[in-house]
Amino acid sequence: MSRIYHNTSLQNKPVHSERFDRAWCLSSYERGPGVLLEGKLMDVSRHSISDTNGQKVRFYVLYIKPGRIHQRKFEASGKEVEPNFSDTRKVNSGFLMSSYKVEAKGESDRLTEDQLSHMINKAELVKITDKLRPAGTWAFWYPESEMEKTELETGHEVRLKTRGNSPFIFSLAKVDSGTVTRCNFAGDEKAGASWTDKIMANKADGSGSQKPGGGGAAAGDGAEEDEWDD
């Protein structure tokens, strides 16, 4: 049973049965780099989708009010790298890192809410979720089976990646006091490995680089703060 809760018990959340007018094919939505987003979970809904081939799939839809939105970024080899979270970065300049200066970091990978809508909203999916979507939120789809890998409640801050330019969630994490925990987001493993554990493991092995899916500032950037907070 999923461990997302609402003001009423989870089992009282109705399952909305939907008829899809063609074959359900998740991969058809996965074109493009995708989105890395942080925001607040405002509500959830449950859906059972039946397609023209008799296939049935079940999803939770998470209605999230976005805070920070960035485009996912990949090297030419296909390896995911950390986006440029802002147009500037903080670089230590004083003795024993006692001060810092701000310098240009290149073009930001930030996205506006309008850009987010253009990237992830698909007419046939919006038709299913728009009647349930709270104002000021965007709908993100997550397989029912995946919900067992994390604990969330409405009002929690979350971080997610999408599967390409689609509303389907690739990885999901809860943000607890600025730290991402109990998730499959950091390094995209199963729940149980925390965001902080991943960063400290990187520092311990001296690699100085982040694995695909990591969100902390890489060693050598000189920034002492998480740039999600800029």
C-alpha positions in Angstrom: 0.0 0.0 0.0 1.3 3.5 -0.8 2.4 5.7 2.0 1.1 9.0 0.6 -1.5 10.4 2.9 -4.2 13.1 2.6 -6.6 14.7 5.1 -8.8 11.6 4.7 -7.4 8.0 4.7 -5.8 6.9 1.4 -8.4 4.2 0.8 -11.1 6.8 0.6 -9.4 8.5 -2.4 -11.5 7.5 -5.4 -9.9 5.7 -8.3 -10.8 7.4 -11.5 -11.3 5.0 -14.4 -10.2 6.5 -17.7 -10.5 5.2 -21.3 -7.5 6.0 -23.4 -8.4 6.2 -27.1 -5.3 4.6 -28.4 -2.5 2.2 -27.2 -0.9 3.4 -24.0 2.8 3.8 -24.7 4.8 5.7 -22.1 8.0 5.9 -24.3 6.1 8.0 -26.8 6.2 10.9 -24.2 9.9 10.6 -23.4 11.4 12.8 -26.1 13.5 15.8 -24.9 15.8 16.4 -21.9 13.2 16.6 -19.3 12.7 18.7 -16.2 14.3 18.9 -12.7 11.8 20.5 -10.3 11.4 21.3 -6.7 8.0 22.2 -5.2 5.2 21.5 -2.7 2.9 18.5 -3.0 -0.6 20.0 -2.8 -2.8 17.0 -3.6 -2.9 13.6 -5.2 -5.4 11.6 -7.3 -5.6 8.0 -8.4 -6.3 6.7 -11.9 -6.8 3.4 -13.7 -6.2 3.7 -17.4 -7.5 1.3 -20.0 -6.4 1.5 -23.6 -7.7 0.2 -26.9 -5.7 -3.0 -26.6 -7.2 -3.9 -23.2 -4.0 -2.9 -21.3 -4.6 -1.4 -17.9 -2.2 0.7 -15.9 -2.6 2.5 -12.6 -1.1 5.8 -11.6 -1.0 8.4 -8.9 -1.1 11.9 -10.1 0.8 14.4 -7.9 -0.3 18.0 -8.0 2.8 20.1 -7.3 3.2 23.8 -6.8 6.6 24.5 -8.4 9.3 26.5 -6.7 12.5 25.9 -8.7 12.4 24.5 -12.2 15.4 23.6 -14.3 15.9 21.7 -17.5 17.8 18.4 -17.2 21.2 18.5 -18.8 23.2 15.7 -20.6 26.6 15.4 -22.1 27.0 14.3 -25.7 27.6 10.8 -24.5 24.2 10.8 -22.9 25.5 11.0 -19.3 23.4 13.3 -17.1 25.2 16.3 -15.5 24.2 18.9 -13.1 22.3 21.8 -14.6 23.4 25.4 -14.2 21.1 26.4 -11.4 21.7 30.1 -11.8 23.4 32.7 -14.0 26.1 33.3 -11.3 28.1 31.3 -8.8 29.9 32.0 -5.6 33.7 31.5 -5.6 35.8 31.6 -2.5 38.3 34.4 -2.6 39.5 35.1 0.9 42.0 33.4 3.2 40.6 30.1 4.6 37.5 30.7 2.6 36.6 33.8 4.6 35.0 35.6 1.7 33.7 35.0 -1.7 32.9 36.8 -5.0 30.1 36.3 -7.5 31.0 35.6 -11.1 29.2 34.6 -14.3 28.5 30.9 -14.7 27.1 30.9 -18.2 23.6 30.5 -19.4 21.1 29.4 -16.7 19.1 26.2 -17.2 16.2 27.7 -15.2 12.7 27.3 -16.7 9.7 29.6 -16.3 6.2 28.2 -15.4 5.1 28.9 -19.0 8.1 26.9 -20.3 7.2 24.1 -17.9 3.7 24.0 -19.2 4.8 24.0 -22.8 7.3 21.1 -22.1 5.2 18.7 -20.1 1.5 19.4 -20.7 0.0 16.8 -23.1 -3.6 17.5 -24.2 -4.9 14.0 -23.7 -3.4 13.8 -20.2 -4.4 17.3 -19.2 -8.0 16.3 -20.1 -7.8 13.7 -17.4 -6.2 15.7 -14.7 -7.4 19.3 -15.2 -10.7 18.8 -13.5 -8.9 17.6 -10.3 -5.9 19.9 -10.4 -5.7 22.6 -7.7 -5.0 26.1 -9.0 -1.3 27.0 -9.3 -0.2 23.3 -9.5 1.1 21.1 -12.3 0.1 17.4 -12.6 2.9 14.8 -12.5 2.2 11.1 -13.1 3.8 8.3 -11.0 3.1 4.5 -11.3 1.2 3.2 -8.3 3.8 0.5 -7.7 6.6 3.2 -7.3 4.8 5.0 -4.5 5.9 2.3 -2.0 9.5 3.7 -2.3 8.9 6.9 -0.5 6.8 8.5 2.2 5.0 11.7 1.4 2.2 13.8 2.8 0.4 16.8 1.2 2.4 19.9 2.1 5.7 18.2 1.8 8.5 19.7 -0.3 9.6 17.4 -3.1 12.2 17.2 -5.9 11.6 15.2 -9.0 12.9 14.5 -12.5 10.6 13.8 -15.4 10.9 11.2 -18.2 11.8 13.5 -21.1 9.5 16.4 -21.7 6.6 14.7 -20.2 4.6 14.8 -16.9 5.8 11.3 -16.0 8.1 11.1 -13.0 11.5 9.4 -13.4 12.6 9.9 -9.9 11.1 11.4 -6.8 12.4 12.7 -3.4 11.1 14.3 -0.3 13.0 17.5 0.9 13.3 17.6 4.7 14.8 20.9 6.0 16.7 21.3 2.8 18.0 17.8 2.7 16.6 15.2 0.3 15.9 11.9 2.1 14.0 8.6 1.8 13.9 8.6 -1.9 15.1 7.1 -5.2 16.3 10.4 -6.4 19.9 10.6 -5.3 21.8 8.5 -7.8 18.4 7.0 -8.8 18.6 4.0 -6.5 15.8 2.6 -4.4 14.6 4.4 -1.3 16.8 4.4 1.8 19.9 6.2 0.5 19.8 9.9 1.5 20.9 12.9 -0.6 23.6 13.7 2.1 24.9 10.2 2.1 25.5 10.5 -1.7 27.4 13.8 -1.4 29.6 12.5 1.5 30.4 9.3 -0.4 31.6 11.4 -3.3 33.8 13.5 -1.1 35.2 10.3 0.6 36.3 8.7 -2.7 37.9 12.0 -3.8 36.3 11.9 -7.2 35.0 15.5 -7.0 32.3 14.8 -9.5 28.6 14.0 -9.2 26.9 10.9 -10.5 24.1 11.4 -13.0 21.0 12.5 -11.0 23.0 14.2 -8.2 21.9 17.7 -7.3 24.5 19.1 -4.9 27.2 21.5 -6.1 30.2 19.6 -7.5 33.6 19.9 -5.9 35.6 22.7 -7.4 32.7 25.0 -8.0 33.8 27.0 -4.9 30.2 27.6 -3.8 29.6 26.9 -0.1 25.8 26.8 -0.4 23.3 24.7 -2.3 22.5 26.7 -5.4 18.9 25.5 -5.2 18.6 28.2 -2.6 19.7 31.0 -4.8 
